[in-house]
């Protein structure tokens, strides 16, 4: 999966290292962080588009996110899509 910031800048490090670096950097600046991870999907022109985000919320100071998009050809039931969303988030 290719990860980027919301502004389109691609992340150079693997996502695990980037998240660890970000948490360390933000806590050293004195911010209290809440990290949320989630995936959503939608059916679009014969394929399914998945988007996974890692959101960093600074207490009373806004936030930012990393995002990864992935397209999958074919059809799925809603139940299959939901299971895939959970799997991608985990």
PyMOL commands that set and color helices and strands:
alter all, ss='L'
color gray80, all
select helices_A, chain A and resi 15-28+78-89
alter helices_A, ss='H'
color red, helices_A
select strands_A, chain A and resi 4-5+33-44+47-58+63-73
alter strands_A, ss='S'
color yellow, strands_A
deselect
rebuild
show_as cartoon
